[in-house]
Amino acid sequence: MMRRVLLVALVFAAPLAAQDAVPPAEYAYRQLPDARAEAEAHALMTTLRCLVCQGQSIADSDAALAGDMRSLVRQRIAAGETPDQVRAWLVDRYGDWVSYDPPLTPATWPLWAAPIALLGLGGWLAARKLRRKRSGTGDGE
C-alpha cells in the first residue's frame, strides 16, 4: 500500500520537478526602453525558429531557451549591433536551422528545390490524368 502511495506521489510530483528553477533572462519577457530598438529586435525574433518548439518563432514561444534567445537578441540590439549581425551570430552558434529563411547552400538546396519539384510533379500528374480522361471519353467509354 505504501509503495502505491509513493508511486502516485512521484507520478504527480514529476511535472513539478521538470519546471525551470532558474529565473528567466533579463529581457526574456521585458521590452527594450528604446521603441526603435525593440521594433528591430521583435522583427528579428519573428524570423528566428525556437529550437525547442521548432514550429514557433522565438517571439511566440514560451520555452525557456526561446526566452534566453529573446534576451540575447534584445541585449545585442541594445548594444548597437544590427539585426543582420545578430542573425549571423545566432546562425554561427546554432546553425542554419535557427533561421526560417536559411541561405542557399549545398546543404540546404533540397529545402529550396523540394517545393518546386513537388509542384512540378503535381502538375505533371494532373495533366496526365486529364489527358487520359479526355482520350477515354472520346473512345465511347
MOGI-V437662 format. One record per residue. N is the residue number from 1. RES is the residue in three letters. OMEGA is omega in radians with two decimals (999 if undefined). NEAR is the number of other C-alpha atoms within 10 Angstrom. D_CENTER is the distance of its C-alpha to the mean C-alpha in Angstrom with 1 decimal. Layout:
BEGIN
n = {N N}
res = {RES RES}
omega = {OMEGA OMEGA}
near = {NEAR NEAR}
d_center = {D_CENTER D_CENTER}
END
This chain:
BEGIN
n = {1 2 3 4 5 6 7 8 9 10 11 12 13 14 15 16 17 18 19 20 21 22 23 24 25 26 27 28 29 30 31 32 33 34 35 36 37 38 39 40 41 42 43 44 45 46 47 48 49 50 51 52 53 54 55 56 57 58 59 60 61 62 63 64 65 66 67 68 69 70 71 72 73 74 75 76 77 78 79 80 81 82 83 84 85 86 87 88 89 90 91 92 93 94 95 96 97 98 99 100 101 102 103 104 105 106 107 108 109 110 111 112 113 114 115 116 117 118 119 120 121 122 123 124 125 126 127 128 129 130 131 132 133 134 135 136 137 138 139 140 141}
res = {MET MET ARG ARG VAL LEU LEU VAL ALA LEU VAL PHE ALA ALA PRO LEU ALA ALA GLN ASP ALA VAL PRO PRO ALA GLU TYR ALA TYR ARG GLN LEU PRO ASP ALA ARG ALA GLU ALA GLU ALA HIS ALA LEU MET THR THR LEU ARG CYS LEU VAL CYS GLN GLY GLN SER ILE ALA ASP SER ASP ALA ALA LEU ALA GLY ASP MET ARG SER LEU VAL ARG GLN ARG ILE ALA ALA GLY GLU THR PRO ASP GLN VAL ARG ALA TRP LEU VAL ASP ARG TYR GLY ASP TRP VAL SER TYR ASP PRO PRO LEU THR PRO ALA THR TRP PRO LEU TRP ALA ALA PRO ILE ALA LEU LEU GLY LEU GLY GLY TRP LEU ALA ALA ARG LYS LEU ARG ARG LYS ARG SER GLY THR GLY ASP GLY GLU}
omega = {-3.12 3.11 3.13 3.12 3.11 3.12 3.11 3.12 3.12 3.14 -3.12 -3.13 -3.09 3.12 3.11 3.13 -3.12 -3.13 3.10 3.09 -3.11 3.10 -3.12 3.11 -3.00 -3.08 3.13 -3.10 -3.13 -3.11 3.07 3.13 3.13 -3.06 3.14 3.13 3.12 3.12 3.09 -3.13 -3.12 3.11 3.11 -3.10 3.13 3.14 -3.12 -3.08 3.01 -3.09 3.09 -3.08 3.13 3.11 -3.12 3.02 3.12 3.09 -3.06 -3.02 3.05 3.13 -3.12 3.13 3.09 3.08 3.09 3.14 3.07 3.14 3.11 3.13 -3.12 -3.14 -3.12 3.08 3.13 3.13 3.06 3.11 3.09 3.07 3.12 3.11 3.13 3.10 -3.14 3.12 3.14 3.10 3.08 -3.08 -3.03 -3.13 -3.10 -3.09 -3.08 -3.10 3.04 -3.13 -3.09 3.13 3.12 3.11 3.09 -3.14 -3.06 -3.08 3.08 3.09 -3.12 -3.06 -3.05 3.14 3.14 3.14 3.13 3.09 3.10 3.11 3.11 3.10 3.13 3.12 3.12 3.12 3.13 3.13 3.11 3.12 3.11 -3.12 3.14 -3.13 3.11 -3.12 -3.13 -3.12 3.12 -3.14 999}
near = {6 7 8 9 10 11 12 11 11 13 11 11 11 10 9 10 10 8 9 9 7 7 8 14 16 15 17 22 14 12 17 17 9 9 10 11 21 18 14 16 26 18 13 23 23 16 17 25 23 28 19 14 15 14 12 18 21 29 22 15 19 16 14 19 18 24 22 18 22 28 22 19 26 28 18 18 20 18 10 10 13 16 20 10 13 19 19 15 14 18 16 11 10 12 12 19 15 21 22 16 12 15 12 11 10 7 9 13 12 13 12 14 10 11 11 12 12 11 11 12 12 12 12 12 12 12 12 12 12 12 11 12 12 11 12 11 9 9 7 6 7}
d_center = {46.4 45.2 42.7 41.2 40.9 39.2 36.8 35.9 35.5 33.1 31.1 30.8 30.4 27.5 24.7 26.4 26.3 22.6 22.1 21.3 24.7 23.4 23.2 20.0 20.0 22.1 19.7 16.9 18.4 21.0 21.0 22.9 26.5 26.4 25.0 24.4 22.4 20.3 19.6 18.6 16.3 14.7 14.3 12.6 10.3 9.1 8.1 6.2 2.8 4.6 6.5 8.3 6.7 3.9 4.4 4.5 4.8 7.3 9.9 9.6 9.0 12.4 11.8 14.3 12.2 10.0 13.5 14.8 12.3 13.2 16.8 16.7 15.5 18.2 20.8 20.4 20.6 23.6 25.1 25.3 22.6 21.2 17.5 17.8 19.3 16.6 13.9 16.3 16.9 13.3 13.0 16.4 15.5 12.2 12.5 11.2 8.1 6.8 7.4 6.5 10.2 11.5 15.3 17.8 19.2 21.1 18.3 15.8 18.5 18.1 14.6 16.6 19.8 18.7 18.4 21.7 23.4 22.5 23.7 26.8 27.5 27.2 29.6 32.0 32.1 32.8 35.5 37.1 37.2 38.7 41.3 42.3 42.7 44.8 47.0 47.4 48.6 51.0 52.8 53.8 51.4}
END
